[in-house]
Amino acid sequence: MTTAARANGSRDLPHPALEEIRLESVLHALSDPMRLQVVRELAADADELSCSHFDLPVTKSTTTHHFRVLRESGVIRQVYRGTAKMNGLRRDDLDDLFPGLLDGILAAAARQAARLGR
């Protein structure tokens, strides 16, 4: 841990660099309904959201797994702020790499949710 990280109490989590993000990993991450729900909530909110904000109908360990898949695929960025792990959508990175992909997936997910009454 760097001196600056120790000084502000943050811990670094590994994230793929822009050039390491792959379409297959992004699509895999977004293929799970729980992960897609997280991404939809992050997309609807301009700020970072803490892990505790999300009310997923799964165990804490499964929730942790879902966030790790999203982070390791490059869909979200996670940072510690004190004891809270904050999550933000890597929209700019995804839009640069795959123009229109995220917007298309979010629009399709919204249409599906409306069709299914969710």
Backbone as JSON Lines, residues from 0, in Angstrom:
{"i":0,"aa":"M","n":[0.85,-1.18,0.0],"ca":[0.0,0.0,0.0],"c":[0.9,1.24,0.0]}
{"i":1,"aa":"T","n":[0.51,2.22,-0.79],"ca":[1.32,3.43,-0.86],"c":[1.11,4.28,0.38]}
{"i":2,"aa":"T","n":[2.03,5.21,0.59],"ca":[1.92,6.13,1.73],"c":[0.65,6.95,1.62]}
{"i":3,"aa":"A","n":[0.34,7.43,0.42],"ca":[-0.87,8.22,0.22],"c":[-2.11,7.39,0.53]}
{"i":4,"aa":"A","n":[-2.1,6.13,0.13],"ca":[-3.25,5.27,0.4],"c":[-3.43,5.05,1.89]}
{"i":5,"aa":"R","n":[-2.32,4.86,2.61],"ca":[-2.4,4.69,4.05],"c":[-2.89,5.97,4.71]}
{"i":6,"aa":"A","n":[-2.44,7.09,4.21],"ca":[-2.78,8.37,4.82],"c":[-4.27,8.68,4.72]}
{"i":7,"aa":"N","n":[-4.88,8.34,3.59],"ca":[-6.31,8.64,3.46],"c":[-7.19,7.43,3.75]}
{"i":8,"aa":"G","n":[-6.59,6.34,4.18],"ca":[-7.36,5.18,4.59],"c":[-7.91,4.35,3.45]}
{"i":9,"aa":"S","n":[-7.49,4.62,2.23],"ca":[-8.03,3.86,1.1],"c":[-7.18,2.62,0.84]}
{"i":10,"aa":"R","n":[-7.82,1.66,0.25],"ca":[-7.13,0.45,-0.2],"c":[-7.4,0.31,-1.68]}
{"i":11,"aa":"D","n":[-6.37,-0.05,-2.42],"ca":[-6.52,-0.18,-3.87],"c":[-7.05,-1.55,-4.23]}
{"i":12,"aa":"L","n":[-7.96,-1.57,-5.18],"ca":[-8.49,-2.81,-5.73],"c":[-8.01,-2.91,-7.18]}
{"i":13,"aa":"P","n":[-7.72,-4.12,-7.65],"ca":[-7.25,-4.25,-9.04],"c":[-8.37,-4.02,-10.05]}
{"i":14,"aa":"H","n":[-8.06,-3.23,-11.07],"ca":[-8.98,-2.95,-12.17],"c":[-8.22,-3.15,-13.48]}
{"i":15,"aa":"P","n":[-8.89,-3.64,-14.5],"ca":[-8.2,-3.74,-15.78],"c":[-7.97,-2.36,-16.38]}
{"i":16,"aa":"A","n":[-6.81,-2.19,-17.0],"ca":[-6.55,-0.97,-17.75],"c":[-7.46,-0.97,-18.97]}
{"i":17,"aa":"L","n":[-7.66,0.19,-19.54],"ca":[-8.54,0.32,-20.69],"c":[-8.21,-0.69,-21.78]}
{"i":18,"aa":"E","n":[-6.93,-0.83,-22.09],"ca":[-6.53,-1.75,-23.18],"c":[-6.72,-3.22,-22.82]}
{"i":19,"aa":"E","n":[-6.97,-3.52,-21.55],"ca":[-7.18,-4.91,-21.12],"c":[-8.66,-5.32,-21.13]}
{"i":20,"aa":"I","n":[-9.56,-4.37,-21.26],"ca":[-10.99,-4.68,-21.23],"c":[-11.38,-5.37,-22.53]}
{"i":21,"aa":"R","n":[-12.05,-6.51,-22.41],"ca":[-12.46,-7.31,-23.57],"c":[-13.97,-7.4,-23.64]}
{"i":22,"aa":"L","n":[-14.48,-7.36,-24.85],"ca":[-15.92,-7.43,-25.09],"c":[-16.52,-8.68,-24.46]}
{"i":23,"aa":"E","n":[-15.85,-9.82,-24.6],"ca":[-16.39,-11.07,-24.06],"c":[-16.58,-10.98,-22.54]}
{"i":24,"aa":"S","n":[-15.64,-10.37,-21.86],"ca":[-15.74,-10.24,-20.4],"c":[-16.87,-9.29,-20.0]}
{"i":25,"aa":"V","n":[-17.01,-8.2,-20.75],"ca":[-18.09,-7.24,-20.47],"c":[-19.44,-7.91,-20.68]}
{"i":26,"aa":"L","n":[-19.59,-8.61,-21.8],"ca":[-20.88,-9.27,-22.08],"c":[-21.17,-10.36,-21.04]}
{"i":27,"aa":"H","n":[-20.14,-11.1,-20.64],"ca":[-20.33,-12.11,-19.59],"c":[-20.8,-11.45,-18.3]}
{"i":28,"aa":"A","n":[-20.17,-10.36,-17.91],"ca":[-20.54,-9.67,-16.67],"c":[-21.99,-9.18,-16.74]}
{"i":29,"aa":"L","n":[-22.39,-8.68,-17.89],"ca":[-23.74,-8.13,-18.02],"c":[-24.8,-9.19,-18.28]}
{"i":30,"aa":"S","n":[-24.4,-10.43,-18.48],"ca":[-25.37,-11.49,-18.78],"c":[-26.11,-12.0,-17.55]}
{"i":31,"aa":"D","n":[-25.61,-11.68,-16.37],"ca":[-26.25,-12.15,-15.14],"c":[-27.3,-11.12,-14.68]}
{"i":32,"aa":"P","n":[-28.51,-11.55,-14.33],"ca":[-29.56,-10.61,-13.93],"c":[-29.2,-9.74,-12.72]}
{"i":33,"aa":"M","n":[-28.49,-10.29,-11.75],"ca":[-28.11,-9.5,-10.57],"c":[-27.08,-8.43,-10.96]}
{"i":34,"aa":"R","n":[-26.11,-8.81,-11.76],"ca":[-25.1,-7.84,-12.19],"c":[-25.71,-6.78,-13.09]}
{"i":35,"aa":"L","n":[-26.62,-7.18,-13.94],"ca":[-27.29,-6.2,-14.8],"c":[-28.11,-5.22,-13.97]}
{"i":36,"aa":"Q","n":[-28.74,-5.71,-12.91],"ca":[-29.48,-4.83,-12.0],"c":[-28.56,-3.8,-11.37]}
{"i":37,"aa":"V","n":[-27.38,-4.23,-10.93],"ca":[-26.41,-3.31,-10.34],"c":[-26.02,-2.25,-11.36]}
{"i":38,"aa":"V","n":[-25.73,-2.66,-12.58],"ca":[-25.32,-1.72,-13.62],"c":[-26.45,-0.75,-13.95]}
{"i":39,"aa":"R","n":[-27.67,-1.24,-13.99],"ca":[-28.81,-0.35,-14.26],"c":[-28.95,0.71,-13.16]}
{"i":40,"aa":"E","n":[-28.76,0.31,-11.91],"ca":[-28.85,1.27,-10.82],"c":[-27.7,2.28,-10.87]}
{"i":41,"aa":"L","n":[-26.5,1.8,-11.19],"ca":[-25.37,2.71,-11.3],"c":[-25.57,3.69,-12.46]}
{"i":42,"aa":"A","n":[-26.12,3.21,-13.56],"ca":[-26.35,4.07,-14.72],"c":[-27.41,5.13,-14.44]}
{"i":43,"aa":"A","n":[-28.35,4.81,-13.57],"ca":[-29.43,5.74,-13.24],"c":[-28.99,6.8,-12.25]}
{"i":44,"aa":"D","n":[-27.86,6.59,-11.59],"ca":[-27.37,7.52,-10.58],"c":[-25.99,8.03,-11.01]}
{"i":45,"aa":"A","n":[-25.84,9.33,-11.08],"ca":[-24.58,9.91,-11.55],"c":[-23.45,9.75,-10.54]}
{"i":46,"aa":"D","n":[-23.76,9.52,-9.29],"ca":[-22.75,9.4,-8.25],"c":[-22.34,7.94,-8.06]}
{"i":47,"aa":"E","n":[-21.29,7.76,-7.28],"ca":[-20.9,6.42,-6.85],"c":[-21.91,5.94,-5.81]}
{"i":48,"aa":"L","n":[-22.13,4.65,-5.78],"ca":[-23.03,4.06,-4.8],"c":[-22.27,3.0,-3.99]}
{"i":49,"aa":"S","n":[-22.56,2.94,-2.7],"ca":[-21.9,1.95,-1.86],"c":[-22.52,0.58,-2.1]}
{"i":50,"aa":"C","n":[-21.78,-0.45,-1.78],"ca":[-22.29,-1.81,-1.94],"c":[-23.56,-2.01,-1.13]}
{"i":51,"aa":"S","n":[-23.64,-1.36,0.04],"ca":[-24.82,-1.53,0.9],"c":[-26.07,-0.89,0.3]}
{"i":52,"aa":"H","n":[-25.91,-0.03,-0.7],"ca":[-27.06,0.58,-1.37],"c":[-27.91,-0.47,-2.1]}
{"i":53,"aa":"F","n":[-27.26,-1.51,-2.59],"ca":[-27.93,-2.49,-3.44],"c":[-28.59,-3.56,-2.6]}
{"i":54,"aa":"D","n":[-29.86,-3.79,-2.89],"ca":[-30.63,-4.8,-2.16],"c":[-30.84,-6.0,-3.07]}
{"i":55,"aa":"L","n":[-29.8,-6.82,-3.18],"ca":[-29.87,-7.99,-4.05],"c":[-30.38,-9.18,-3.25]}
{"i":56,"aa":"P","n":[-31.24,-10.01,-3.86],"ca":[-31.81,-11.16,-3.15],"c":[-30.87,-12.37,-3.12]}
{"i":57,"aa":"V","n":[-29.61,-12.11,-2.76],"ca":[-28.61,-13.16,-2.68],"c":[-27.78,-12.95,-1.41]}
{"i":58,"aa":"T","n":[-26.96,-13.92,-1.07],"ca":[-26.12,-13.81,0.12],"c":[-25.05,-12.74,-0.07]}
{"i":59,"aa":"K","n":[-24.46,-12.32,1.04],"ca":[-23.41,-11.31,0.99],"c":[-22.23,-11.81,0.16]}
{"i":60,"aa":"S","n":[-21.87,-13.07,0.32],"ca":[-20.73,-13.59,-0.44],"c":[-21.03,-13.63,-1.94]}
{"i":61,"aa":"T","n":[-22.26,-13.92,-2.3],"ca":[-22.64,-13.91,-3.72],"c":[-22.66,-12.49,-4.26]}
{"i":62,"aa":"T","n":[-23.12,-11.55,-3.45],"ca":[-23.1,-10.14,-3.84],"c":[-21.65,-9.7,-4.08]}
{"i":63,"aa":"T","n":[-20.75,-10.07,-3.19],"ca":[-19.33,-9.75,-3.34],"c":[-18.79,-10.33,-4.65]}
{"i":64,"aa":"H","n":[-19.17,-11.55,-4.96],"ca":[-18.75,-12.19,-6.21],"c":[-19.22,-11.38,-7.42]}
{"i":65,"aa":"H","n":[-20.49,-10.96,-7.41],"ca":[-21.04,-10.2,-8.53],"c":[-20.28,-8.89,-8.74]}
{"i":66,"aa":"F","n":[-19.99,-8.19,-7.65],"ca":[-19.23,-6.95,-7.77],"c":[-17.82,-7.21,-8.29]}
{"i":67,"aa":"R","n":[-17.2,-8.3,-7.86],"ca":[-15.85,-8.63,-8.33],"c":[-15.86,-8.91,-9.84]}
{"i":68,"aa":"V","n":[-16.86,-9.65,-10.32],"ca":[-16.96,-9.93,-11.76],"c":[-17.12,-8.62,-12.54]}
{"i":69,"aa":"L","n":[-17.97,-7.73,-12.05],"ca":[-18.16,-6.45,-12.72],"c":[-16.87,-5.63,-12.73]}
{"i":70,"aa":"R","n":[-16.15,-5.61,-11.62],"ca":[-14.9,-4.85,-11.53],"c":[-13.82,-5.46,-12.42]}
{"i":71,"aa":"E","n":[-13.64,-6.77,-12.33],"ca":[-12.58,-7.42,-13.09],"c":[-12.82,-7.41,-14.59]}
{"i":72,"aa":"S","n":[-14.07,-7.26,-15.01],"ca":[-14.37,-7.18,-16.44],"c":[-14.21,-5.76,-16.97]}
{"i":73,"aa":"G","n":[-14.11,-4.78,-16.07],"ca":[-13.96,-3.39,-16.47],"c":[-15.26,-2.63,-16.56]}
{"i":74,"aa":"V","n":[-16.36,-3.22,-16.08],"ca":[-17.66,-2.54,-16.15],"c":[-17.79,-1.49,-15.05]}
{"i":75,"aa":"I","n":[-17.27,-1.77,-13.86],"ca":[-17.34,-0.81,-12.76],"c":[-15.96,-0.53,-12.2]}
{"i":76,"aa":"R","n":[-15.87,0.57,-11.48],"ca":[-14.67,0.9,-10.71],"c":[-15.09,0.91,-9.24]}
{"i":77,"aa":"Q","n":[-14.31,0.27,-8.4],"ca":[-14.58,0.23,-6.96],"c":[-13.43,0.9,-6.22]}
{"i":78,"aa":"V","n":[-13.79,1.74,-5.25],"ca":[-12.79,2.38,-4.39],"c":[-13.32,2.37,-2.97]}
{"i":79,"aa":"Y","n":[-12.4,2.26,-2.04],"ca":[-12.78,2.37,-0.63],"c":[-12.81,3.83,-0.24]}
{"i":80,"aa":"R","n":[-13.86,4.23,0.44],"ca":[-13.97,5.55,1.05],"c":[-14.27,5.28,2.52]}
{"i":81,"aa":"G","n":[-13.23,5.33,3.35],"ca":[-13.38,4.92,4.74],"c":[-13.64,3.43,4.77]}
{"i":82,"aa":"T","n":[-14.74,3.03,5.38],"ca":[-15.06,1.6,5.43],"c":[-16.02,1.18,4.32]}
{"i":83,"aa":"A","n":[-16.51,2.14,3.56],"ca":[-17.47,1.83,2.48],"c":[-16.74,1.57,1.18]}
{"i":84,"aa":"K","n":[-17.18,0.55,0.47],"ca":[-16.67,0.29,-0.86],"c":[-17.65,0.94,-1.83]}
{"i":85,"aa":"M","n":[-17.15,1.93,-2.58],"ca":[-17.98,2.7,-3.49],"c":[-17.83,2.17,-4.91]}
{"i":86,"aa":"N","n":[-18.93,2.21,-5.65],"ca":[-18.98,1.65,-6.99],"c":[-19.41,2.71,-7.99]}
{"i":87,"aa":"G","n":[-18.71,2.74,-9.1],"ca":[-19.08,3.65,-10.18],"c":[-18.97,2.96,-11.51]}
{"i":88,"aa":"L","n":[-19.86,3.27,-12.4],"ca":[-19.88,2.69,-13.74],"c":[-18.74,3.3,-14.56]}
{"i":89,"aa":"R","n":[-18.01,2.48,-15.26],"ca":[-16.93,2.96,-16.14],"c":[-17.51,3.3,-17.51]}
{"i":90,"aa":"R","n":[-18.52,4.13,-17.51],"ca":[-19.26,4.46,-18.74],"c":[-18.35,5.04,-19.81]}
{"i":91,"aa":"D","n":[-17.51,6.0,-19.46],"ca":[-16.64,6.63,-20.47],"c":[-15.72,5.6,-21.12]}
{"i":92,"aa":"D","n":[-15.13,4.73,-20.31],"ca":[-14.24,3.71,-20.86],"c":[-15.0,2.76,-21.78]}
{"i":93,"aa":"L","n":[-16.17,2.32,-21.33],"ca":[-16.96,1.38,-22.15],"c":[-17.44,2.05,-23.43]}
{"i":94,"aa":"D","n":[-17.86,3.31,-23.34],"ca":[-18.31,4.03,-24.54],"c":[-17.17,4.24,-25.52]}
{"i":95,"aa":"D","n":[-15.95,4.49,-25.01],"ca":[-14.8,4.65,-25.9],"c":[-14.47,3.35,-26.63]}
{"i":96,"aa":"L","n":[-14.52,2.24,-25.89],"ca":[-14.16,0.95,-26.47],"c":[-15.26,0.36,-27.34]}
{"i":97,"aa":"F","n":[-16.5,0.47,-26.88],"ca":[-17.63,-0.18,-27.54],"c":[-18.78,0.81,-27.67]}
{"i":98,"aa":"P","n":[-18.68,1.77,-28.6],"ca":[-19.7,2.82,-28.72],"c":[-21.11,2.24,-28.87]}
{"i":99,"aa":"G","n":[-22.01,2.72,-28.02],"ca":[-23.41,2.32,-28.09],"c":[-23.76,1.03,-27.37]}
{"i":100,"aa":"L","n":[-22.76,0.24,-27.01],"ca":[-23.04,-1.06,-26.38],"c":[-23.79,-0.91,-25.07]}
{"i":101,"aa":"L","n":[-23.27,-0.12,-24.17],"ca":[-23.89,0.03,-22.86],"c":[-25.29,0.64,-22.98]}
{"i":102,"aa":"D","n":[-25.42,1.68,-23.8],"ca":[-26.74,2.3,-23.98],"c":[-27.75,1.29,-24.55]}
{"i":103,"aa":"G","n":[-27.3,0.49,-25.51],"ca":[-28.18,-0.52,-26.1],"c":[-28.6,-1.58,-25.09]}
{"i":104,"aa":"I","n":[-27.67,-2.03,-24.29],"ca":[-27.99,-3.05,-23.28],"c":[-28.92,-2.47,-22.22]}
{"i":105,"aa":"L","n":[-28.64,-1.25,-21.77],"ca":[-29.5,-0.62,-20.76],"c":[-30.91,-0.39,-21.3]}
{"i":106,"aa":"A","n":[-31.03,0.03,-22.55],"ca":[-32.34,0.24,-23.16],"c":[-33.09,-1.09,-23.29]}
{"i":107,"aa":"A","n":[-32.41,-2.13,-23.72],"ca":[-33.04,-3.44,-23.84],"c":[-33.47,-3.97,-22.47]}
{"i":108,"aa":"A","n":[-32.64,-3.76,-21.46],"ca":[-32.98,-4.2,-20.1],"c":[-34.2,-3.45,-19.58]}
{"i":109,"aa":"A","n":[-34.29,-2.16,-19.88],"ca":[-35.46,-1.37,-19.44],"c":[-36.72,-1.86,-20.15]}
{"i":110,"aa":"R","n":[-36.62,-2.14,-21.45],"ca":[-37.79,-2.66,-22.18],"c":[-38.22,-4.01,-21.62]}
{"i":111,"aa":"Q","n":[-37.26,-4.86,-21.33],"ca":[-37.59,-6.17,-20.76],"c":[-38.24,-6.03,-19.39]}
{"i":112,"aa":"A","n":[-37.7,-5.15,-18.56],"ca":[-38.27,-4.94,-17.22],"c":[-39.7,-4.44,-17.33]}
{"i":113,"aa":"A","n":[-39.96,-3.53,-18.26],"ca":[-41.33,-3.01,-18.45],"c":[-42.25,-4.11,-18.94]}
{"i":114,"aa":"R","n":[-41.76,-4.92,-19.86],"ca":[-42.57,-6.01,-20.42],"c":[-42.91,-7.05,-19.35]}
{"i":115,"aa":"L","n":[-41.97,-7.3,-18.45],"ca":[-42.18,-8.3,-17.4],"c":[-42.79,-7.69,-16.12]}
{"i":116,"aa":"G","n":[-42.99,-6.39,-16.13],"ca":[-43.58,-5.73,-14.97],"c":[-42.63,-5.63,-13.78]}
{"i":117,"aa":"R","n":[-41.37,-5.42,-14.04],"ca":[-40.37,-5.34,-12.95],"c":[-39.84,-3.95,-12.82]}
